[in-house]
Amino acid sequence: MGGRKVESIKQNPLVKKVGFNRIVLCIVLLLMYGLFCALTGGDFFGMRRILSALNYAYFLGFLSLAVTFVIATGGIDFSIGPVMFCCALMAGFCFTMYGMPMPAALLISLVIGLAFGIFNGYLVAYWNVPSFITSMASMNIAKGLASVFTKTQSVSWPQSSQEGGWFRNLVTIEDIPVGLIILIVIAVVCAILLNQTKMGRYILSLGSNKEAVRLSGVNVKKWEMSAYVVCGLLVGIAAIFFVGAYSTVQPGYGDQYNNEAIAGCVMGGTSMAGGLASISGTIIGVFIISLLQEGIMALGLDKNLQLIITGIIVIVAVFADVVARRRKN
């Protein structure tokens, strides 16, 4: 009875247009916000908490958008977190130690991210190296490269009042969340790219049936590599927003953000099997992860609890995807 009722709701024209999964995620997001407000005695109503959660959502959002393109092809990328740190460390070191102008440092971050995307995409698409192996190798290369380049030193990016600190205006200007606007604009561009262009259609087709696409005469190598190139560029952007919010970066870190980015992506409706992706769902999933992180901090709970919950979210989301595919088949 309950199952039939849910199916009837899903068939509602408005629900079908908006997306049942997205509606459920928005409800979960609102319920979580209300719960944390109640548990913290209204502390969550303050702008400080909202801005803090958004700061976390910016870089995580770009990471999740990045990995969405890769997962859509049926691949995976576990190097996004360490590559983001590598971009932030090397670009920051060029600014602080070599005196490069801030625009050049920000450009270096984008170039490094793009280089890793090209490297990963070439190995996966043209050398047929499994994406899991490629990304694990890139993860180690990124960590080692950043540590060698910075001589294992942490890097602190300038504050807004210091020389070159103007880049922080990309994140926040006097409590105005500029980063949210930029994230949404880039998310819209990604949605158009994935759903309205030839590249996006081929990326999704690769995830559905790569062999069938190849037999139809399509250059699958080029389009598969393009997903990793987009991923690398977005990781470079994520690095800029990370240092815009948190300033100091240390070598050897970044792994912890891989699972969170993938969780936001999969929770939002992107299938781990490939062929199905939702940019808007990914963004909502990121907001849920970010709100969860801020809520755990506000309640004074062990931060490792977030790792446990994130792991459970990934398992539940993948299980739901498997069940949905079985029903469809």
C-alpha positions as CSV (number, residue, x, y, z in Angstrom):
1,M,0.0,0.0,0.0
2,G,2.8,2.4,1.0
3,G,4.8,1.5,-2.1
4,R,1.8,2.3,-4.4
5,K,1.3,5.6,-2.6
6,V,4.9,6.6,-3.2
7,E,4.7,5.6,-6.8
8,S,1.5,7.7,-7.3
9,I,3.4,10.7,-5.8
10,K,6.3,10.1,-8.2
11,Q,3.9,10.2,-11.1
12,N,2.6,13.6,-10.2
13,P,3.5,16.0,-13.0
14,L,5.1,18.6,-10.7
15,V,7.0,16.0,-8.8
16,K,8.3,14.4,-12.1
17,K,9.4,17.9,-13.3
18,V,11.2,18.8,-10.1
19,G,12.4,15.3,-9.4
20,F,11.3,13.1,-6.5
21,N,14.9,12.5,-5.2
22,R,15.6,16.3,-5.2
23,I,12.4,17.0,-3.3
24,V,13.3,14.3,-0.7
25,L,16.8,15.8,-0.3
26,C,15.4,19.3,0.2
27,I,13.1,18.0,2.9
28,V,16.0,16.2,4.6
29,L,18.0,19.4,4.4
30,L,15.3,21.5,6.1
31,L,14.6,18.8,8.7
32,M,18.4,18.7,9.5
33,Y,18.5,22.5,9.8
34,G,15.5,22.5,12.1
35,L,16.9,19.7,14.3
36,F,20.3,21.4,14.7
37,C,18.5,24.7,15.5
38,A,16.5,23.0,18.2
39,L,19.5,21.0,19.7
40,T,21.7,24.1,19.8
41,G,19.2,26.4,21.4
42,G,18.7,28.5,18.3
43,D,22.5,29.0,17.7
44,F,22.0,27.7,14.1
45,F,19.8,30.7,13.3
46,G,22.8,32.9,13.4
47,M,24.6,34.1,10.3
48,R,27.9,32.9,11.6
49,R,26.8,29.2,11.5
50,I,25.3,29.6,8.0
51,L,28.4,31.3,6.6
52,S,30.6,28.6,8.2
53,A,28.6,25.8,6.6
54,L,28.6,27.6,3.3
55,N,32.4,28.0,3.4
56,Y,32.7,24.2,3.7
57,A,30.1,23.8,0.9
58,Y,32.0,25.9,-1.6
59,F,35.1,23.8,-2.1
60,L,33.2,20.5,-1.4
61,G,30.6,21.6,-4.0
62,F,33.3,22.0,-6.7
63,L,34.9,18.7,-5.8
64,S,31.5,17.0,-6.0
65,L,30.7,18.6,-9.4
66,A,34.1,17.4,-10.6
67,V,33.7,13.8,-9.6
68,T,30.1,13.8,-11.0
69,F,31.5,14.0,-14.5
70,V,33.8,11.1,-13.9
71,I,31.2,8.9,-12.2
72,A,28.8,9.6,-15.0
73,T,31.2,7.7,-17.4
74,G,31.2,4.7,-15.0
75,G,34.7,5.6,-13.6
76,I,35.9,6.9,-10.2
77,D,38.4,9.4,-9.0
78,F,39.9,9.1,-5.5
79,S,42.6,11.7,-6.2
80,I,40.4,14.9,-6.1
81,G,41.1,15.8,-2.5
82,P,44.9,15.4,-2.6
83,V,45.0,17.1,-6.0
84,M,43.1,20.0,-4.5
85,F,45.6,20.3,-1.7
86,C,48.5,20.0,-4.2
87,C,47.0,22.9,-6.2
88,A,46.6,25.0,-3.1
89,L,50.1,24.2,-1.7
90,M,52.0,24.8,-5.0
91,A,50.1,27.9,-6.0
92,G,50.4,29.3,-2.5
93,F,54.1,28.6,-2.3
94,C,54.6,30.4,-5.6
95,F,52.9,33.4,-4.1
96,T,54.5,33.4,-0.7
97,M,58.0,32.3,-1.5
98,Y,58.6,33.3,-5.1
99,G,56.6,36.5,-5.0
100,M,54.3,35.7,-7.9
101,P,51.3,38.0,-8.4
102,M,48.0,36.7,-7.0
103,P,46.3,36.3,-10.4
104,A,49.3,34.2,-11.6
105,A,49.0,32.0,-8.4
106,L,45.3,31.4,-8.9
107,L,46.0,30.5,-12.6
108,I,48.7,28.0,-11.4
109,S,46.1,26.3,-9.2
110,L,43.8,25.9,-12.3
111,V,46.7,24.7,-14.5
112,I,47.8,22.1,-11.9
113,G,44.3,20.8,-11.5
114,L,43.9,20.7,-15.3
115,A,47.2,18.8,-15.7
116,F,46.1,16.1,-13.3
117,G,42.8,15.8,-15.2
118,I,44.6,15.4,-18.5
119,F,46.9,12.9,-16.9
120,N,44.1,10.8,-15.4
121,G,41.9,11.0,-18.5
122,Y,44.7,10.0,-20.9
123,L,45.6,6.9,-18.8
124,V,42.0,5.8,-18.4
125,A,40.8,6.6,-22.0
126,Y,43.9,5.9,-24.1
127,W,45.9,3.4,-22.1
128,N,42.8,1.6,-20.6
129,V,44.2,1.8,-17.1
130,P,41.3,1.2,-14.6
131,S,40.2,4.6,-13.1
132,F,40.5,3.2,-9.6
133,I,44.2,2.4,-10.2
134,T,44.9,5.7,-12.0
135,S,43.3,7.8,-9.3
136,M,45.1,6.0,-6.5
137,A,48.4,6.6,-8.4
138,S,47.5,10.3,-8.9
139,M,46.6,10.7,-5.3
140,N,50.1,9.6,-4.2
141,I,51.8,11.7,-6.9
142,A,49.8,14.8,-5.8
143,K,50.8,14.3,-2.2
144,G,54.5,13.7,-3.0
145,L,54.7,16.5,-5.5
146,A,53.2,19.0,-3.1
147,S,55.5,17.9,-0.3
148,V,58.7,18.0,-2.4
149,F,57.7,21.4,-3.9
150,T,57.0,23.0,-0.6
151,K,59.7,21.1,1.3
152,T,57.0,19.6,3.5
153,Q,56.1,23.1,4.8
154,S,52.5,24.3,5.3
155,V,51.5,27.3,3.3
156,S,49.4,30.2,4.5
157,W,47.5,32.3,2.0
158,P,47.1,36.1,2.7
159,Q,44.2,37.5,4.7
160,S,41.9,39.9,3.1
161,S,43.7,42.9,4.7
162,Q,47.1,41.8,3.4
163,E,48.6,42.2,-0.1
164,G,46.9,39.8,-2.5
165,G,44.1,39.0,-0.1
166,W,41.5,40.5,-2.5
167,F,40.9,36.9,-3.8
168,R,38.9,36.2,-0.6
169,N,36.2,38.4,-2.1
170,L,35.4,35.4,-4.3
171,V,34.2,33.7,-1.1
172,T,32.7,36.4,1.1
173,I,32.3,40.2,1.1
174,E,31.2,41.5,4.5
175,D,29.0,38.5,5.3
176,I,27.6,38.3,1.7
177,P,28.1,34.7,0.4
178,V,29.6,35.6,-3.0
179,G,30.9,32.0,-3.2
180,L,27.4,30.7,-3.2
181,I,26.5,32.7,-6.3
182,I,29.7,31.5,-8.1
183,L,29.0,27.9,-7.1
184,I,25.4,28.1,-8.4
185,V,26.5,29.7,-11.7
186,I,29.2,27.1,-12.3
187,A,26.7,24.4,-11.4
188,V,24.3,25.7,-14.0
189,V,27.1,25.7,-16.6
190,C,27.9,22.1,-15.6
191,A,24.3,21.1,-15.9
192,I,24.1,22.6,-19.4
193,L,27.3,20.9,-20.3
194,L,26.2,17.5,-19.1
195,N,22.6,17.6,-20.3
196,Q,22.5,20.0,-23.3
197,T,25.7,19.4,-25.2
198,K,27.2,16.6,-27.4
199,M,30.0,16.1,-24.9
200,G,27.6,15.6,-22.0
201,R,25.4,13.2,-23.9
202,Y,28.4,11.1,-24.9
203,I,29.7,11.1,-21.3
204,L,26.4,9.8,-20.0
205,S,26.2,7.3,-22.9
206,L,29.6,5.9,-22.0
207,G,28.4,5.2,-18.5
208,S,25.3,3.4,-19.9
209,N,27.0,1.2,-22.5
210,K,30.5,2.1,-23.6
211,E,30.8,-0.7,-26.1
212,A,27.6,0.2,-27.8
213,V,28.8,3.8,-28.2
214,R,32.1,2.6,-29.6
215,L,30.4,0.4,-32.1
216,S,28.3,3.3,-33.3
217,G,31.5,5.0,-34.5
218,V,31.9,7.5,-31.7
219,N,35.4,8.4,-30.6
220,V,34.9,7.2,-27.0
221,K,38.4,7.9,-25.9
222,K,38.1,11.6,-26.6
223,W,34.8,12.0,-24.8
224,E,35.9,9.8,-21.8
225,M,39.0,11.9,-21.4
226,S,37.0,15.1,-21.6
227,A,35.2,14.1,-18.4
228,Y,38.5,13.9,-16.5
229,V,39.7,17.2,-18.0
230,V,36.5,19.0,-16.7
231,C,37.0,17.2,-13.4
232,G,40.6,18.5,-13.1
233,L,39.6,22.1,-13.9
234,L,36.9,22.0,-11.2
235,V,39.4,20.6,-8.7
236,G,41.7,23.6,-9.4
237,I,38.7,25.9,-8.7
238,A,37.9,24.0,-5.5
239,A,41.5,24.7,-4.3
240,I,41.0,28.4,-4.7
241,F,37.8,28.4,-2.6
242,F,39.4,26.1,0.0
243,V,42.2,28.6,0.7
244,G,39.7,31.5,0.4
245,A,37.9,30.0,3.4
246,Y,40.6,28.3,5.5
247,S,43.9,30.0,4.6
248,T,46.5,27.4,5.8
249,V,47.2,24.2,3.8
250,Q,49.4,21.3,5.0
251,P,51.1,18.7,2.8
252,G,49.9,15.1,2.9
253,Y,46.2,15.8,3.5
254,G,43.1,15.8,1.3
255,D,41.9,12.2,1.4
256,Q,39.1,12.9,3.8
257,Y,37.3,15.0,1.3
258,N,37.1,12.3,-1.4
259,N,34.4,10.3,0.4
260,E,32.4,13.5,1.2
261,A,32.5,14.7,-2.4
262,I,31.4,11.2,-3.6
263,A,28.7,11.0,-1.0
264,G,27.3,14.4,-2.0
265,C,27.4,13.3,-5.7
266,V,25.8,9.8,-5.1
267,M,23.3,11.1,-2.6
268,G,22.2,13.6,-5.2
269,G,21.2,10.9,-7.7
270,T,24.3,10.2,-9.7
271,S,24.6,6.4,-10.3
272,M,27.9,4.8,-9.3
273,A,27.3,2.5,-12.3
274,G,27.4,5.5,-14.6
275,G,25.0,6.8,-17.2
276,L,22.9,8.8,-14.8
277,A,23.9,12.1,-13.2
278,S,22.2,15.1,-11.5
279,I,24.0,18.3,-11.0
280,S,21.3,20.0,-9.0
281,G,21.0,16.8,-6.8
282,T,24.8,16.9,-6.3
283,I,24.6,20.5,-5.0
284,I,21.8,19.7,-2.5
285,G,23.7,16.6,-1.4
286,V,26.8,18.9,-0.7
287,F,24.7,21.2,1.4
288,I,23.5,18.3,3.4
289,I,27.1,17.1,4.0
290,S,28.2,20.6,4.9
291,L,25.3,21.2,7.3
292,L,26.0,17.9,8.9
293,Q,29.7,18.9,9.5
294,E,28.7,22.2,10.9
295,G,26.0,20.6,13.1
296,I,28.4,18.1,14.6
297,M,30.8,21.0,15.4
298,A,28.1,23.1,17.0
299,L,27.0,20.2,19.2
300,G,30.6,19.5,20.3
301,L,30.5,15.9,19.0
302,D,33.5,13.9,17.8
303,K,34.3,15.0,14.2
304,N,34.9,11.3,13.5
305,L,31.2,10.8,13.8
306,Q,30.8,12.7,10.5
307,L,33.1,10.1,8.8
308,I,30.8,7.3,10.1
309,I,27.6,9.0,8.9
310,T,29.2,9.9,5.6
311,G,30.1,6.2,5.1
312,I,26.6,5.1,5.9
313,I,25.2,7.7,3.5
314,V,27.4,6.3,0.7
315,I,26.3,2.7,1.4
316,V,22.6,3.7,1.6
317,A,22.8,5.8,-1.6
318,V,24.5,3.0,-3.6
319,F,22.1,0.4,-2.3
320,A,19.1,2.6,-3.3
321,D,20.7,3.0,-6.8
322,V,21.1,-0.8,-7.1
323,V,17.5,-1.4,-6.1
324,A,16.2,1.2,-8.5
325,R,18.2,-0.3,-11.4
326,R,16.9,-3.8,-10.6
327,R,13.3,-2.5,-10.6
328,K,13.9,-0.7,-13.9
329,N,15.4,-3.8,-15.5
